[in-house]
């Protein structure tokens, strides 16, 4: 009677799944979320009215305006570009929308989509030079920044266009179930972009082009179309932010959009979007915009000089970049 032979089972290496904390740490927006929570706790303990409903409404509105611009900037950064003209595009679009309302008598509910279409056209101009002619995005958008800002001054001669009317004011001052309308629009835009980037071919192609443009070309991706779309959407979101701000102020101000460029880029970087393209998070950008709004609001409540605000923002950006660097090394 012979002994039954058994074949030895191949050895396998057990690799435990990373824990919840480890997975959270690897998320692009983990650092910004932790920083935001810490900042909210500090300001809540340091001031009496930070968590008041009125102050929260102010912070949310401020985050929404810059956040909308930042959403478009994120798309451009994801494809490996940059758009320096978004602030000026927001200002010019706000003026055009205000003129449609006051001079041409367009219905208030049509002004928003028409202004967004105008911003889309401005973005297409950038995209045509960058994607079509392969010009440097920094140089192109620096030039169009000056062109858009100059056109705003030429049209307005430096004077605001007002009033825009009570009907139109609902877009900037109104609320839906207690939530400011600009905040609702900002959240809706974020949700749509999250779906687009995660569930559509265009979204996957945006990451592919930013990750490796040459490989994307070899893979048959219409790279020029993807880049053109990203810049067009950036212009559209900038225009939306501009006209909503005009509604809030009941005037098309020539200064609309000034300072939004730095805020938009900073929010995207804080949220984990890489300046090299191919990596980023819409959720992270939204949190980044909220952090900047909370930071600005906190400096006011703590009576910190406005001159120090830019210094503080710069330090926050450096800290976020360092945290992101250490997290990626893990």
C-alpha positions as CSV (number, residue, x, y, z in Angstrom):
1,X,0.0,0.0,0.0
2,X,1.5,3.2,-1.1
3,X,1.2,6.5,0.6
4,X,-1.0,9.0,-1.1
5,X,1.0,11.9,-2.5
6,X,-0.1,15.4,-1.9
7,X,1.0,18.3,-4.0
8,X,2.2,21.3,-2.0
9,X,0.0,24.4,-2.3
10,X,1.8,27.4,-3.7
11,X,2.9,29.9,-1.1
12,X,1.0,33.1,-1.1
13,X,1.9,36.4,0.5
14,X,-0.8,37.9,2.7
15,X,-1.1,41.6,2.2
16,X,-3.5,43.2,4.6
17,X,-5.7,45.9,3.2
18,X,-4.7,49.4,4.4
19,X,-6.7,50.6,7.3
20,X,-9.2,53.5,7.2
21,X,-6.6,56.0,8.6
22,X,-4.0,54.9,6.0
23,X,-6.5,55.2,3.1
24,X,-7.7,58.6,4.4
25,X,-4.0,59.8,4.5
26,X,-3.5,58.8,0.9
27,X,-6.5,60.8,-0.3
28,X,-5.4,64.0,-2.0
29,X,-7.7,66.2,0.1
30,X,-6.8,64.6,3.5
31,X,-4.4,67.4,4.5
32,X,-6.7,70.2,3.6
33,X,-9.6,68.6,5.4
34,X,-7.5,68.2,8.6
35,X,-6.3,71.8,8.3
36,X,-9.9,73.1,7.8
37,X,-11.2,71.2,10.8
38,X,-8.3,72.5,13.0
39,X,-8.9,76.1,11.8
40,X,-12.6,75.9,12.5
41,X,-12.0,74.6,16.0
42,X,-9.4,77.3,16.8
43,X,-11.7,80.1,15.5
44,X,-14.7,78.7,17.3
45,X,-12.7,78.8,20.6
46,X,-11.1,82.2,19.9
47,X,-14.2,84.2,18.8
48,X,-17.8,84.4,19.9
49,X,-19.6,84.7,16.6
50,X,-17.7,82.6,14.2
51,X,-20.3,79.8,14.2
52,X,-23.2,82.2,14.0
53,X,-25.6,81.6,11.1
54,X,-24.9,85.0,9.6
55,X,-21.2,84.5,9.7
56,X,-21.4,81.0,8.3
57,X,-23.5,82.4,5.4
58,X,-20.9,85.1,4.7
59,X,-18.1,82.5,4.7
60,X,-20.1,80.1,2.4
61,X,-20.8,82.9,-0.1
62,X,-17.2,84.0,-0.2
63,X,-16.1,80.4,-0.8
64,X,-18.6,79.9,-3.5
65,X,-17.5,82.8,-5.7
66,X,-13.8,82.0,-5.6
67,X,-14.6,78.3,-5.6
68,X,-16.5,78.4,-8.9
69,X,-13.4,79.9,-10.5
70,X,-11.2,77.3,-8.8
71,X,-13.3,74.5,-10.2
72,X,-12.5,75.6,-13.8
73,X,-8.9,76.3,-12.9
74,X,-8.7,72.7,-11.5
75,X,-9.7,71.3,-14.9
76,X,-7.0,73.3,-16.6
77,X,-4.4,72.3,-14.1
78,X,-5.4,68.6,-14.6
79,X,-4.6,68.8,-18.3
80,X,-1.2,70.3,-17.5
81,X,-2.0,73.9,-18.2
82,X,-2.7,77.1,-16.3
83,X,-5.2,79.9,-16.9
84,X,-4.1,83.3,-15.6
85,X,-7.1,85.1,-17.3
86,X,-9.9,83.7,-15.2
87,X,-10.2,86.7,-12.9
88,X,-10.3,89.1,-15.8
89,X,-12.7,86.8,-17.7
90,X,-15.0,86.9,-14.6
91,X,-14.9,90.7,-14.6
92,X,-15.5,91.1,-18.3
93,X,-18.3,88.5,-18.3
94,X,-20.0,90.3,-15.3
95,X,-20.0,93.6,-17.3
96,X,-21.4,91.9,-20.4
97,X,-24.1,90.2,-18.3
98,X,-25.0,93.5,-16.6
99,X,-25.3,95.2,-20.0
100,X,-27.5,92.5,-21.3
101,X,-29.8,93.1,-18.3
102,X,-29.8,96.9,-18.2
103,X,-29.2,98.1,-21.8
104,X,-30.7,95.3,-23.9
105,X,-33.5,94.3,-21.6
106,X,-32.8,90.6,-21.6
107,X,-34.9,88.7,-19.0
108,X,-33.0,88.2,-15.7
109,X,-33.3,84.4,-15.9
110,X,-31.7,84.4,-19.3
111,X,-28.8,86.6,-18.3
112,X,-27.0,83.8,-16.4
113,X,-26.9,81.2,-19.2
114,X,-26.0,83.9,-21.8
115,X,-23.2,85.2,-19.6
116,X,-21.9,81.6,-19.1
117,X,-21.9,81.2,-22.9
118,X,-19.9,84.4,-23.2
119,X,-17.4,83.0,-20.7
120,X,-17.2,79.8,-22.6
121,X,-16.3,81.7,-25.7
122,X,-13.5,83.5,-23.8
123,X,-12.2,80.1,-22.7
124,X,-12.4,78.8,-26.2
125,X,-10.2,81.7,-27.3
126,X,-7.5,80.6,-24.8
127,X,-7.9,77.0,-25.8
128,X,-7.6,77.8,-29.6
129,X,-4.2,79.4,-29.1
130,X,-3.0,76.8,-26.6
131,X,-4.4,73.5,-27.9
132,X,-4.7,74.5,-31.6
133,X,-1.4,76.4,-32.0
134,X,0.5,74.7,-29.1
135,X,1.5,78.0,-27.6
136,X,2.6,78.3,-23.9
137,X,-0.5,78.5,-21.7
138,X,1.2,80.9,-19.3
139,X,2.1,83.4,-22.0
140,X,-1.3,83.1,-23.8
141,X,-3.4,83.5,-20.7
142,X,-1.2,86.3,-19.4
143,X,-1.9,88.2,-22.6
144,X,-5.6,87.5,-22.6
145,X,-5.7,88.5,-18.9
146,X,-4.6,92.0,-20.0
147,X,-6.9,92.0,-23.0
148,X,-10.0,91.0,-21.0
149,X,-9.2,93.5,-18.2
150,X,-8.6,96.2,-20.7
151,X,-11.8,95.6,-22.5
152,X,-13.7,95.8,-19.2
153,X,-12.2,99.3,-18.6
154,X,-12.9,100.3,-22.2
155,X,-16.6,99.3,-21.9
156,X,-17.2,100.8,-18.5
157,X,-14.7,103.7,-18.5
158,X,-14.1,102.6,-14.9
159,X,-17.8,103.2,-13.7
160,X,-20.1,100.4,-12.4
161,X,-23.2,99.4,-14.2
162,X,-26.2,99.7,-11.8
163,X,-28.8,98.9,-10.7
164,X,-29.5,95.4,-11.8
165,X,-32.9,95.1,-10.2
166,X,-34.5,93.1,-7.5
167,X,-35.5,90.2,-9.7
168,X,-31.9,89.6,-10.7
169,X,-30.7,90.0,-7.1
170,X,-32.1,86.6,-6.2
171,X,-29.2,84.9,-7.8
172,X,-26.7,86.6,-5.5
173,X,-28.7,87.4,-2.4
174,X,-31.4,84.7,-2.4
175,X,-31.6,81.5,-0.4
176,X,-32.9,78.0,-1.1
177,X,-34.0,76.2,2.1
178,X,-31.8,78.6,4.1
179,X,-28.7,78.0,1.8
180,X,-27.5,80.9,-0.2
181,X,-28.1,80.5,-3.9
182,X,-24.4,80.9,-4.9
183,X,-23.5,78.2,-2.5
184,X,-26.2,75.9,-4.0
185,X,-24.9,76.6,-7.5
186,X,-21.3,76.0,-6.3
187,X,-22.2,72.6,-4.8
188,X,-24.2,71.6,-7.8
189,X,-21.3,72.5,-10.1
190,X,-18.9,70.5,-7.9
191,X,-21.1,67.4,-8.0
192,X,-21.4,67.6,-11.8
193,X,-17.7,67.9,-12.2
194,X,-17.1,65.0,-9.8
195,X,-19.4,62.9,-11.9
196,X,-17.8,64.0,-15.1
197,X,-14.2,63.3,-14.0
198,X,-15.1,59.9,-12.5
199,X,-17.8,58.5,-14.7
200,X,-17.2,59.8,-18.2
201,X,-14.7,59.3,-21.0
202,X,-13.9,63.0,-21.1
203,X,-13.0,62.9,-17.4
204,X,-10.7,60.0,-17.8
205,X,-9.1,61.6,-20.8
206,X,-8.5,64.8,-18.8
207,X,-6.4,62.8,-16.3
208,X,-4.7,60.9,-19.1
209,X,-3.7,64.0,-21.0
210,X,-2.3,65.7,-17.9
211,X,-0.5,62.6,-16.8
212,X,1.3,62.0,-20.1
213,X,0.3,63.9,-23.1
214,X,2.5,61.9,-25.5
215,X,1.1,58.6,-24.3
216,X,-2.4,60.0,-24.6
217,X,-1.8,60.9,-28.3
218,X,-0.5,57.4,-28.9
219,X,-3.6,56.0,-27.2
220,X,-5.8,57.7,-29.7
221,X,-7.2,60.4,-27.3
222,X,-8.2,63.6,-29.0
223,X,-5.8,65.7,-26.9
224,X,-6.5,69.0,-28.5
225,X,-10.3,68.6,-27.9
226,X,-9.7,67.7,-24.3
227,X,-7.5,70.7,-23.7
228,X,-9.9,73.0,-25.6
229,X,-12.7,71.7,-23.4
230,X,-10.8,72.3,-20.2
231,X,-10.1,75.9,-21.0
232,X,-13.6,76.6,-22.3
233,X,-15.1,75.2,-19.1
234,X,-12.7,77.4,-17.0
235,X,-13.9,80.5,-18.8
236,X,-17.5,79.4,-18.3
237,X,-17.1,78.9,-14.5
238,X,-15.3,82.2,-14.2
239,X,-18.2,84.0,-16.0
240,X,-20.7,82.3,-13.7
241,X,-18.8,83.5,-10.6
242,X,-18.6,87.0,-12.0
243,X,-22.3,87.4,-12.8
244,X,-23.3,85.9,-9.5
245,X,-21.1,88.4,-7.7
246,X,-22.6,91.2,-9.8
247,X,-26.0,90.0,-8.7
248,X,-24.9,90.0,-5.1
249,X,-23.5,93.6,-5.3
250,X,-26.5,94.8,-7.5
251,X,-23.9,96.2,-9.9
252,X,-21.4,95.2,-12.6
253,X,-18.2,96.4,-11.0
254,X,-15.1,96.8,-13.2
255,X,-13.1,95.4,-10.3
256,X,-15.0,92.1,-10.2
257,X,-12.6,89.2,-10.3
258,X,-9.6,91.1,-9.0
259,X,-7.7,88.8,-6.6
260,X,-9.7,85.7,-7.7
261,X,-6.8,84.3,-9.7
262,X,-4.5,83.7,-6.8
263,X,-7.4,82.3,-4.7
264,X,-8.5,79.9,-7.4
265,X,-4.9,78.5,-8.0
266,X,-4.3,78.4,-4.2
267,X,-7.6,76.5,-3.6
268,X,-6.7,73.9,-6.2
269,X,-3.2,73.4,-4.9
270,X,-4.4,73.1,-1.3
271,X,-6.9,70.5,-2.5
272,X,-4.2,68.3,-3.9
273,X,-4.2,69.3,-7.6
274,X,-0.7,69.0,-9.1
275,X,0.7,71.8,-11.1
276,X,2.3,69.1,-13.3
277,X,-1.2,67.8,-14.3
278,X,-2.8,64.4,-14.1
279,X,-3.6,64.5,-10.4
280,X,-6.2,66.4,-8.5
281,X,-9.6,66.3,-6.8
282,X,-12.7,68.5,-7.2
283,X,-13.6,67.8,-3.6
284,X,-10.2,68.9,-2.5
285,X,-10.6,72.2,-4.5
286,X,-13.9,72.9,-2.9
287,X,-12.4,72.3,0.6
288,X,-9.5,74.5,-0.4
289,X,-11.9,77.4,-1.4
290,X,-13.7,76.9,1.9
291,X,-10.4,77.0,3.9
292,X,-9.4,80.3,2.2
293,X,-12.8,81.8,3.0
294,X,-12.6,80.6,6.7
295,X,-9.0,82.0,6.9
296,X,-10.0,85.4,5.5
297,X,-13.0,85.5,7.8
298,X,-11.0,84.5,10.8
299,X,-8.4,87.3,10.3
300,X,-11.2,89.8,10.3
301,X,-12.9,88.4,13.4
302,X,-9.5,88.3,15.2
303,X,-8.7,91.9,14.1
304,X,-5.6,90.8,12.2
305,X,-4.3,93.4,9.8
306,X,-5.3,92.7,6.2
307,X,-1.7,93.2,5.2
308,X,-0.9,89.9,7.1
309,X,-3.6,88.0,5.3
310,X,-1.5,87.4,2.2
311,X,1.5,86.3,4.4
312,X,-0.8,83.8,6.2
313,X,-2.2,82.4,3.0
314,X,1.3,82.0,1.6
315,X,2.4,80.1,4.7
316,X,-0.7,77.9,4.5
317,X,0.1,77.0,0.9
318,X,3.7,76.0,1.8
319,X,2.5,73.9,4.7
320,X,-0.1,72.2,2.4
321,X,2.6,71.5,-0.2
322,X,4.9,70.0,2.4
323,X,2.1,67.8,3.8
324,X,1.3,66.6,0.3
325,X,4.9,65.8,-0.3
326,X,5.3,63.7,2.8
327,X,2.0,62.0,2.2
328,X,3.0,61.0,-1.4
329,X,6.2,59.5,-0.1
330,X,4.3,57.0,2.2
